[in-house]
């Protein structure tokens, strides 16, 4: 594998229903496992007023070593 592993992806999506948010979260987790199985990450969903707290809290960690 060429290149340094020093990149990150951050996305904040708003205006979603609860079902849409959970489906997008699930799709992100699947994609992460497929493309970067050893990468580390955090995913969270909730009310848009608490986005900052959700990101800092790191409620749902996804894979990696």
Secondary structure, DSSP 8 states (H G I E B T S, - for coil): --S-----------S--HHHHHHHHHHHHHHHHHH-TT--EEE----GGGHHHHHHHT-EEE---
